[in-house]
Amino acid sequence: MASSDCTILAVAEFDALDFDAEEKKKEKKPSKAAKRANSEGKTLKILVVDDEEEVRELEKTILESGGYEVDFAVNATEAFFKIVKNEYDLIVSDINMPEIDGYQLCEFVSSRIDIKSKKTTPVILVSGRSEPEDMFKGFESGAITYLVKPFTAQSLLTAVSSALPTR
């Protein structure tokens, strides 16, 4: 994968925790990607993979506020089964997970080609690891974006919108 095909997003603030109960109740405008999907009659489906429940729920809240359908897996093993059974437009995965890490999950996903679209499902890796060698390993494993924690809600939505395939 050429470095020009990759996006590195690293930001210092983690304002995603600012989603309080009142914010969740407010109607959110869907992102451009969600609007595009809605106009086609299909909501884009994202699989979030993280072993920390708080992070999964936070990412789910952010992504749903952007108009995406979200499923989740608590580890890479569960993700493998869901990926084989279901069709996802994008996968957002943590790297540090027990038994099978996000790099291995990304390699698995990158090796699977969708028969209809002739494409692989894009993967965004999310991690607290910010060293260049960690990012490089993420891109080597097939990730198209590497998002460093802590991140903002807007940076996650921007990364997702940029990573989604146009089908």
C-alpha positions as YAML, in Angstrom:
chain: A
units: angstrom
residues:
- id: 1
  name: MET
  ca: [0.00, 0.00, 0.00]
- id: 2
  name: ALA
  ca: [1.48, 3.34, -1.01]
- id: 3
  name: SER
  ca: [1.86, 5.95, 1.69]
- id: 4
  name: SER
  ca: [-0.28, 8.34, -0.37]
- id: 5
  name: ASP
  ca: [-3.18, 5.90, 0.00]
- id: 6
  name: CYS
  ca: [-3.03, 6.15, 3.76]
- id: 7
  name: THR
  ca: [-4.29, 8.73, 6.18]
- id: 8
  name: ILE
  ca: [-2.79, 9.42, 9.57]
- id: 9
  name: LEU
  ca: [-5.05, 11.23, 11.94]
- id: 10
  name: ALA
  ca: [-3.64, 12.16, 15.31]
- id: 11
  name: VAL
  ca: [-5.23, 14.73, 17.55]
- id: 12
  name: ALA
  ca: [-4.69, 15.66, 21.16]
- id: 13
  name: GLU
  ca: [-8.22, 16.15, 22.45]
- id: 14
  name: PHE
  ca: [-10.72, 13.45, 23.30]
- id: 15
  name: ASP
  ca: [-13.86, 15.55, 23.27]
- id: 16
  name: ALA
  ca: [-15.96, 12.52, 22.44]
- id: 17
  name: LEU
  ca: [-16.61, 12.16, 26.18]
- id: 18
  name: ASP
  ca: [-18.58, 15.40, 25.96]
- id: 19
  name: PHE
  ca: [-21.55, 13.50, 24.55]
- id: 20
  name: ASP
  ca: [-23.83, 13.93, 27.56]
- id: 21
  name: ALA
  ca: [-27.40, 12.73, 27.87]
- id: 22
  name: GLU
  ca: [-28.83, 15.98, 26.47]
- id: 23
  name: GLU
  ca: [-26.58, 15.80, 23.39]
- id: 24
  name: LYS
  ca: [-27.67, 12.23, 22.72]
- id: 25
  name: LYS
  ca: [-31.32, 13.34, 22.74]
- id: 26
  name: LYS
  ca: [-30.76, 16.12, 20.21]
- id: 27
  name: GLU
  ca: [-31.36, 15.26, 16.58]
- id: 28
  name: LYS
  ca: [-28.03, 15.06, 14.75]
- id: 29
  name: LYS
  ca: [-27.52, 15.94, 11.12]
- id: 30
  name: PRO
  ca: [-26.18, 12.90, 9.29]
- id: 31
  name: SER
  ca: [-22.73, 13.23, 7.76]
- id: 32
  name: LYS
  ca: [-22.35, 13.49, 3.98]
- id: 33
  name: ALA
  ca: [-21.55, 9.77, 3.80]
- id: 34
  name: ALA
  ca: [-24.69, 8.88, 5.76]
- id: 35
  name: LYS
  ca: [-26.81, 11.17, 3.55]
- id: 36
  name: ARG
  ca: [-25.35, 9.54, 0.45]
- id: 37
  name: ALA
  ca: [-26.22, 6.14, 1.88]
- id: 38
  name: ASN
  ca: [-29.71, 7.26, 2.82]
- id: 39
  name: SER
  ca: [-30.38, 8.62, -0.67]
- id: 40
  name: GLU
  ca: [-29.45, 5.18, -2.02]
- id: 41
  name: GLY
  ca: [-31.81, 3.54, 0.43]
- id: 42
  name: LYS
  ca: [-29.05, 1.89, 2.41]
- id: 43
  name: THR
  ca: [-27.54, 2.83, 5.74]
- id: 44
  name: LEU
  ca: [-23.83, 2.12, 5.86]
- id: 45
  name: LYS
  ca: [-22.95, -0.56, 8.42]
- id: 46
  name: ILE
  ca: [-19.84, -0.33, 10.59]
- id: 47
  name: LEU
  ca: [-18.37, -2.99, 12.88]
- id: 48
  name: VAL
  ca: [-16.65, -1.58, 15.98]
- id: 49
  name: VAL
  ca: [-14.17, -3.98, 17.61]
- id: 50
  name: ASP
  ca: [-12.82, -3.14, 21.06]
- id: 51
  name: ASP
  ca: [-12.42, -5.08, 24.29]
- id: 52
  name: GLU
  ca: [-13.30, -2.02, 26.43]
- id: 53
  name: GLU
  ca: [-17.05, -1.55, 26.79]
- id: 54
  name: GLU
  ca: [-16.78, 2.19, 27.48]
- id: 55
  name: VAL
  ca: [-14.83, 2.76, 24.26]
- id: 56
  name: ARG
  ca: [-17.24, 0.59, 22.21]
- id: 57
  name: GLU
  ca: [-20.24, 2.49, 23.53]
- id: 58
  name: LEU
  ca: [-18.57, 5.85, 22.92]
- id: 59
  name: GLU
  ca: [-17.63, 4.99, 19.34]
- id: 60
  name: LYS
  ca: [-21.12, 3.56, 18.76]
- id: 61
  name: THR
  ca: [-22.73, 6.78, 20.02]
- id: 62
  name: ILE
  ca: [-20.51, 8.94, 17.83]
- id: 63
  name: LEU
  ca: [-21.05, 6.81, 14.72]
- id: 64
  name: GLU
  ca: [-24.80, 6.55, 15.22]
- id: 65
  name: SER
  ca: [-24.93, 10.35, 15.59]
- id: 66
  name: GLY
  ca: [-23.39, 10.46, 12.11]
- id: 67
  name: GLY
  ca: [-26.21, 8.33, 10.72]
- id: 68
  name: TYR
  ca: [-24.38, 4.99, 10.54]
- id: 69
  name: GLU
  ca: [-25.67, 1.58, 11.59]
- id: 70
  name: VAL
  ca: [-23.27, 0.13, 14.16]
- id: 71
  name: ASP
  ca: [-22.59, -3.42, 15.26]
- id: 72
  name: PHE
  ca: [-19.85, -4.33, 17.70]
- id: 73
  name: ALA
  ca: [-17.60, -7.17, 18.76]
- id: 74
  name: VAL
  ca: [-15.85, -7.47, 22.13]
- id: 75
  name: ASN
  ca: [-12.70, -9.02, 20.65]
- id: 76
  name: ALA
  ca: [-11.14, -10.08, 17.36]
- id: 77
  name: THR
  ca: [-12.41, -13.66, 17.63]
- id: 78
  name: GLU
  ca: [-16.02, -12.48, 17.82]
- id: 79
  name: ALA
  ca: [-15.27, -10.06, 14.98]
- id: 80
  name: PHE
  ca: [-14.03, -12.93, 12.76]
- id: 81
  name: PHE
  ca: [-17.37, -14.72, 13.14]
- id: 82
  name: LYS
  ca: [-19.39, -11.55, 12.49]
- id: 83
  name: ILE
  ca: [-17.32, -10.64, 9.42]
- id: 84
  name: VAL
  ca: [-17.87, -14.07, 7.90]
- id: 85
  name: LYS
  ca: [-21.66, -13.98, 8.57]
- id: 86
  name: ASN
  ca: [-22.42, -10.30, 7.84]
- id: 87
  name: GLU
  ca: [-21.55, -7.63, 5.34]
- id: 88
  name: TYR
  ca: [-19.93, -4.47, 6.71]
- id: 89
  name: ASP
  ca: [-18.99, -1.32, 4.83]
- id: 90
  name: LEU
  ca: [-16.21, -0.49, 7.30]
- id: 91
  name: ILE
  ca: [-14.49, -1.87, 10.39]
- id: 92
  name: VAL
  ca: [-13.13, 0.28, 13.22]
- id: 93
  name: SER
  ca: [-10.83, -1.77, 15.44]
- id: 94
  name: ASP
  ca: [-8.67, -1.26, 18.48]
- id: 95
  name: ILE
  ca: [-5.19, -2.75, 18.32]
- id: 96
  name: ASN
  ca: [-4.57, -3.84, 21.93]
- id: 97
  name: MET
  ca: [-6.91, -6.76, 22.52]
- id: 98
  name: PRO
  ca: [-6.37, -10.12, 24.23]
- id: 99
  name: GLU
  ca: [-5.41, -13.20, 22.19]
- id: 100
  name: ILE
  ca: [-5.73, -11.70, 18.69]
- id: 101
  name: ASP
  ca: [-4.74, -8.08, 18.18]
- id: 102
  name: GLY
  ca: [-6.10, -5.49, 15.77]
- id: 103
  name: TYR
  ca: [-3.16, -5.93, 13.39]
- id: 104
  name: GLN
  ca: [-4.04, -9.61, 12.90]
- id: 105
  name: LEU
  ca: [-7.72, -8.78, 12.49]
- id: 106
  name: CYS
  ca: [-6.81, -6.17, 9.89]
- id: 107
  name: GLU
  ca: [-4.68, -8.70, 7.96]
- id: 108
  name: PHE
  ca: [-7.61, -11.14, 7.96]
- id: 109
  name: VAL
  ca: [-10.06, -8.51, 6.71]
- id: 110
  name: SER
  ca: [-7.62, -7.24, 4.07]
- id: 111
  name: SER
  ca: [-7.24, -10.78, 2.70]
- id: 112
  name: ARG
  ca: [-11.01, -11.17, 2.10]
- id: 113
  name: ILE
  ca: [-12.32, -9.85, -1.21]
- id: 114
  name: ASP
  ca: [-16.03, -9.19, -1.59]
- id: 115
  name: ILE
  ca: [-17.31, -11.18, -4.57]
- id: 116
  name: LYS
  ca: [-19.81, -8.51, -5.68]
- id: 117
  name: SER
  ca: [-17.68, -5.38, -5.34]
- id: 118
  name: LYS
  ca: [-14.28, -7.04, -5.91]
- id: 119
  name: LYS
  ca: [-12.99, -4.94, -3.00]
- id: 120
  name: THR
  ca: [-11.90, -5.54, 0.57]
- id: 121
  name: THR
  ca: [-13.65, -4.01, 3.56]
- id: 122
  name: PRO
  ca: [-11.68, -0.97, 4.72]
- id: 123
  name: VAL
  ca: [-10.31, -0.96, 8.26]
- id: 124
  name: ILE
  ca: [-9.57, 1.96, 10.54]
- id: 125
  name: LEU
  ca: [-7.22, 1.08, 13.39]
- id: 126
  name: VAL
  ca: [-7.68, 3.03, 16.63]
- id: 127
  name: SER
  ca: [-4.95, 2.97, 19.25]
- id: 128
  name: GLY
  ca: [-3.17, 4.81, 22.00]
- id: 129
  name: ARG
  ca: [0.05, 3.79, 20.27]
- id: 130
  name: SER
  ca: [1.39, 6.87, 18.51]
- id: 131
  name: GLU
  ca: [4.89, 5.80, 17.53]
- id: 132
  name: PRO
  ca: [5.66, 5.83, 13.79]
- id: 133
  name: GLU
  ca: [6.56, 2.12, 13.83]
- id: 134
  name: ASP
  ca: [3.10, 1.27, 15.26]
- id: 135
  name: MET
  ca: [1.40, 3.31, 12.55]
- id: 136
  name: PHE
  ca: [3.59, 1.72, 9.88]
- id: 137
  name: LYS
  ca: [2.70, -1.75, 11.17]
- id: 138
  name: GLY
  ca: [-0.98, -0.77, 11.00]
- id: 139
  name: PHE
  ca: [-0.70, 0.30, 7.37]
- id: 140
  name: GLU
  ca: [1.35, -2.81, 6.57]
- id: 141
  name: SER
  ca: [-1.44, -4.95, 8.01]
- id: 142
  name: GLY
  ca: [-3.90, -3.32, 5.61]
- id: 143
  name: ALA
  ca: [-5.42, -0.41, 7.53]
- id: 144
  name: ILE
  ca: [-6.37, 2.59, 5.45]
- id: 145
  name: THR
  ca: [-6.44, 4.97, 8.41]
- id: 146
  name: TYR
  ca: [-4.73, 4.96, 11.80]
- id: 147
  name: LEU
  ca: [-6.47, 7.10, 14.41]
- id: 148
  name: VAL
  ca: [-4.55, 7.88, 17.59]
- id: 149
  name: LYS
  ca: [-6.33, 8.06, 20.95]
- id: 150
  name: PRO
  ca: [-7.34, 10.39, 22.34]
- id: 151
  name: PHE
  ca: [-9.40, 11.61, 19.39]
- id: 152
  name: THR
  ca: [-12.36, 13.90, 18.88]
- id: 153
  name: ALA
  ca: [-15.80, 12.85, 17.77]
- id: 154
  name: GLN
  ca: [-15.32, 14.92, 14.63]
- id: 155
  name: SER
  ca: [-11.99, 13.25, 13.81]
- id: 156
  name: LEU
  ca: [-13.60, 9.80, 14.05]
- id: 157
  name: LEU
  ca: [-16.50, 10.85, 11.81]
- id: 158
  name: THR
  ca: [-14.09, 12.45, 9.33]
- id: 159
  name: ALA
  ca: [-11.91, 9.32, 9.24]
- id: 160
  name: VAL
  ca: [-14.98, 7.13, 8.70]
- id: 161
  name: SER
  ca: [-16.36, 9.36, 5.95]
- id: 162
  name: SER
  ca: [-12.99, 9.40, 4.19]
- id: 163
  name: ALA
  ca: [-12.54, 5.64, 4.50]
- id: 164
  name: LEU
  ca: [-15.93, 4.55, 3.25]
- id: 165
  name: PRO
  ca: [-16.00, 3.03, -0.20]
- id: 166
  name: THR
  ca: [-18.18, 4.53, -2.87]
- id: 167
  name: ARG
  ca: [-20.28, 1.62, -4.04]
...
